[in-house]
Amino acid sequence: RGSSLKGTAFDIHYNARSGAANARSDASLIRYALVITLRSKKTAMLYDDILATHSRLKALESRLSIPLRIRGS
């Protein structure tokens, strides 16, 4: 239940790998992004609340426009 969560966190850590083992400590860093979807029926402004609370997060805007055709039934 969302009402029972206090100061929650989701940590992400990247470990460089070489084959099945850890890579050397001088391995190059990689750029990455994490995209998640959150839904809450009881929180109308969830998106805005999260961005306001966590200023390091950035909203993503699509660079692509994909036309969709919807067939009538």
N, C-alpha and C positions, 0 to 999 in steps of 0.2 A: 504494500500500500504506500502510495506516495506521501501520505500525511505522516507516516512514521519515519521517513528518511530525514536525517539531519547531517548537513555538511558532507554529502556524498562525493565520491571522486571516482574517476575512471582513468587509470594510469596506463600509458602506452610506453613500452621500452623496446628499442630496436637492438638486437644482437646480431652483429656481423657473423656470417657463417661461411665456411669453406668446406664443401662437401658435407659431411655429417658432424664436423667439429667446429668449435669456435674459431673464428679467423684471428689473425694476428691483431695486436692492439692498434696498429697503424692502418687498419682497413679504412677505406674511404667511406664517408657518410653518404647516405642516400636521402633524397627528398621524398617525402610521402605525405599523403593526406588520408584522413579517416572521414568517411561519410556515414552518418547514422540517421535513423529515423526514430523519433519519439512521438508517442501519442498519449493523450490524456483526455478522457471525456469530461473531466471535472475542472480542467485548467484551460480556459479559453485563450489566454495569451501566453501559452507555454514557450513558444518560439521567442517572443520578445523578452520574456522573463529570463530565459537562459542567456541570451545575448547581453542583457543588462547586467546580469550577475557575473558573467565570465567575459571580461573585455578582451581577452586574448583570442577568443574565437572570432572567426570571420565568416560572414554570410557568403555563400557561393552563388554565383549567377551563371546560368548556362551560357556557353559560348556558341552552342548549336541551336538551330531552329529546325525541328523535324516536323514536316507537315503530316497530319494524320487524316485519313479518309475513313469516315464512319458510314458503314452500310446500314441503310434503313431496314427495319424488319417487316 
